Amino acid sequence: MEGWKLIMRRIALIAVALLAAGTVSAKPKELPVTMTSDAPVAEQIQRVEAALHSEHYSEISLEDKSRVQQALGRIKMKMEGRTVVSELSPQDRTAVFNDQEVINTIMTQAKDDSRMVCRREKSTGSNMAQNVCMTVAQRRKATENGRSLLNDQQRVNNFSP
């Protein structure tokens, strides 16, 4: 009996180590909010509007948020009391499909940019690692800022006598 307890503890420790290393996902990956042509449009519009204000889409720019809201407004106007896209004329169906694609593209990119990534990093002059958590967009911006500072510094050094 003691042998089984020891084995179960080791399995638990290995699982915790794998989770900490990031090789096993703690929860299933959530899919981005998207719009489809076969589901009731009013429900989809409510889901998109709720997602725009959630933390899962925190990195969406004001410009993109405005584009999504404009596309939702156009879809609402086209639907006028209808529940499913298939009830529309072919022209209106095409217009709604194009607006849905705009929404899906923006929402998918915003979901990817809002994903939180944590890494163990050692700060300069220290051997102790700390957790540094940033969204994908924040990491990209920090990388771009570092590159531009480096390029500016090199440009200044090249022009100095």
N, C-alpha and C positions, 0 to 999 in steps of 0.2 A: 504494500500500500504506500509506503514512504517513497518507493521508487517512482510511482506514478505521479505523486505530488511534485517530486523533483523535476520530472519530465515536463509536466504542465507548467511549472514556473519558468523553465527554460524556454518553452514555446512562447509563453507570454512575454518574456524579456526580448526574445527575437522579434516578435510582432511589434513591440514598442520601439525597438531599435530601427526596424524598417519604416515605421511611421515617421520617426524623427528624421530619418535620412531622406524622406520624401519619395521612396520607391513604391509605397503603397498609399493609395488615396484613402483618407479617413472617411470621406463621404462621396457619393456619386457626383460626377460633374453635372452641374445644372446647365441646361441648354438655354441659349438666349431667347428672349421673348421675340416671337416672329408672328407674322400674319400669313394665313393660308386662304385659299379660295373656297374651301369646302366647309369651313366652320362658320357659325353665326358671327357676323361682322361686329355687332354691338358688343359682344363679350370680348372679342379680340381687341377692340378699341379700348375698352376698360382696362384690360391687362397691360396694354402698351402705356396708357396714361399712368397707371399705378407704377409701372416699372421705371418710368422717367423720373419719378421722385424717390426711388429706392436707392440704397447704398450700393447695390449691385451694378448700378449704372452711374456712379458718382463722377466718372471721368468724361461724361458726355459734355461737349462744349455747348455754350449758349446758342451758337449758330446751328449746330446739329439738332439741338432740342427744338429750336424754332422750325427747322425744316421738317422734323417729324410731326410737330403740331400742325403745320400747314398741310402736310399730306393727309393727316387724319381728318382735318376739316374738309378737304376735297372729297375724301371717301364718304364722310357723313352726308355731304350734299348729294353725291351720286346715289347713295343708297335710299334716301327718302322713304322710309317706311318698309323697305325690303329687308329681309333678314340674311339672305345668302347671295353671294356674287353671281351665281348662275341665273338669278332672276333678272339680271340687267341685260341691256342690249349689248351686242358685240363691241360697239365703240366704247360704251361706258365700262364694260368688263375690262377692256384693254387699259383704259385710263386708271381704273382701280388697281389692276394688276401692277402697273408701273409705279403707282404710289406705294403699294405694298412692298415692292422691291426696294424702293428708297428707304422705307422704314426698316425693313429687314437688314439691309446693309449697314445702316447707321447703328441700329441696336446691337448687331453682332459685334461690330468693331468696339462700341462702347463697353460691352460686356467683357470683351477680351482685355481692354485697357484698364478696366476697374478691378481686375483680378489681383488679389493681395498675394505678394510673394515675400517670404521671409528667408533670410540667409544668415548663417553664422559668419560674422566677419570680425577680424582683429583690427582694432583701431591702431593708427600709427603710434609707435612707441610702447605698445602694450602687447603682451602675449595672451591676454584674456579675450576670448571671443564673446561677442554679444550678438543677440538677435537683432537684425535690422529688417524691419518690415516696411515695404512700400508697394504701391500699385505698379502695374506694368508701365503705365503712362508716366508715373513719377520717376521710375528708373530710367526710362528712355529720355526724359527731360534732363535728369541729372547727368547722364552720359553725354548728351548733346551740349550741355553747358560746360562740362569739363573739356570736351573737344574744342569748343569755341574759345575758351580761356587759353588753352594750350596753343591754338593757332594764333590768337592775338599776341600772346607772349613771344612766340617765334617771330612774328612779323615785326614787333617792336625791337627785338634783339638784332634782326637782320638790318634794320635801318639805322641803328645806333653806330657811331664811329668807333 
